[in-house]
Amino acid sequence: MASGVVVEPGVFQLQTRDLPVETRDGWVLVNICSVGICGTDYHIFEGKHPYLEYPRVIGHELSGRIAEASGEWKAGELVVINPYLSCGECRACKKGKPNCCERIEVLGVHREGGMCARIAVPSGNLYRANGLSELQAAMVEFLAIGAHAVRRAGALEGERVLVTGAGPIGIGTALFARIRGADVHLLDLSEARLRQASSKFGFDNLHLVGGDILAGSLTDGFDVVFDATGSARAIEAGFPLLAHGSRYVLVSVVKDQIRFDDPEFHKREAQIIGSRNATAEDFETVMQAIREGLIDTDALCSRTIPIHEIADQFQLLANDRDTLIKAVVTL
């Protein structure tokens, strides 16, 4: 089967791998339908991911159909794949937080991913995608990242929220914050991304990096700031934007150390909240929101690309993230 592999930083190839025909007990063979390309995949391609060894079959935003009947699963059922494989035994797992399992393996990061015709997945990592298309099902995972971050932030009704970074994860976070009743603002260094946030999703409170965001009615800051930039410098710049009694939710992951002014942080009695991956609850939240028409997946999907064309286009996609929200590879 053709498999999308980042061989080393800067080198993406389609390689031929063996098609799985059997798997261990409790696991299920899934024929992949669609694969969303994520910022994580671009970071892997650019050599910026902190948890990865090369070469790696990428792809963790996955929809598929059950390859053959197994246990509760019927052949042909459309599923969303949760790519976070947890141990079930560590302290985090026993506390109901498999998304930050001590020995977590993420498809496409710690182990081979799903940009290929078929993979094997633990049965518990599959969710029925009833009412969704194959394309929509492939967009559930990245939206679940934002839904999880919003849930980590707590009650948002009537609160002033700033999302820094208007890429796919930032847009997803902003959408779910708005669904939860927040007054959502977006901050980015790209005018093109901000224009898209307005034209495609109706966000009006837009701020360009370099402007005076704490002006007018915003002088006392934001109740919640979500960082979705992947930039240590941007994360550090977010601390002064926090209101007193606020929360700072770090959605993106960076390799660097983060520094901030402790007296300013303490006088605000602010909270720093890490948000990693997502749980089954977040996947279900996203699927229900799509079914109810609260999320416009057509607006999110910028391009679909057949797998046999992706090797020629991967570099171009990596260079075009100002206007690209989500590219989806189809099999």
C-alpha angles and dihedrals in degrees: 000000000000112000129189107233132182097210094186135333108310096012121100121173141170106236131181115246131174116273109239112240100173138024142186126280113286093024127103133210112234127191106221117234105175137005124199116214110229137196085253089061091051090048089052089050090049094046094245102117114110099206105047143103123196141271098044136170100225130208129100103159095085144168122180148153126248106262096208135358112278127169108307092357126095122208111263098022112145112237141179112225120223100212096198107100110195131191097230091216109072125093093262093050092049088052090055095257104116089152088077098035112163090235099033120160116199118202109246093019114050093015137015114301137216107266088117140075099272141008138176117240134177109262091237090061093063125090125189110247096208112173094014130106122234089256094049091048090057090057096054097086098056091045089050088061089062093041090053092049091050091050090049089055093061126215112007103172108136094355125133108242131188122199112195112204120038097209122117096289092045092049091049091050091048092049094053093043088055091048087054091056102260127148095239126208125182127210123191140148092229120081089195093058091047091050089052091050088055101041098041103032106021099242110157104174098082127162129188118216108255095038125105100264094174094065134115112358093355098068093111093055135230131314091219130017119193116196114209099156105100087221124119090203091054092048091053091048089056096066096076089052092064118108121222109280093020139141129232112203114196107206099162125070123225133182093224134087115257120225129192141167105267099200090053091047094047097047087058092049085221126174126226111210123189116212119196128180117313142269135232089268091059093048090052091047091055095046091050092049090053092048090051092050094245091125121053102214092178089062091048097051108079099172143359118211128187111237093243089062099045098087091061093047106038096092090047091052091050089053095048104060095124092073101018116090103169131354115193125200114214127207 
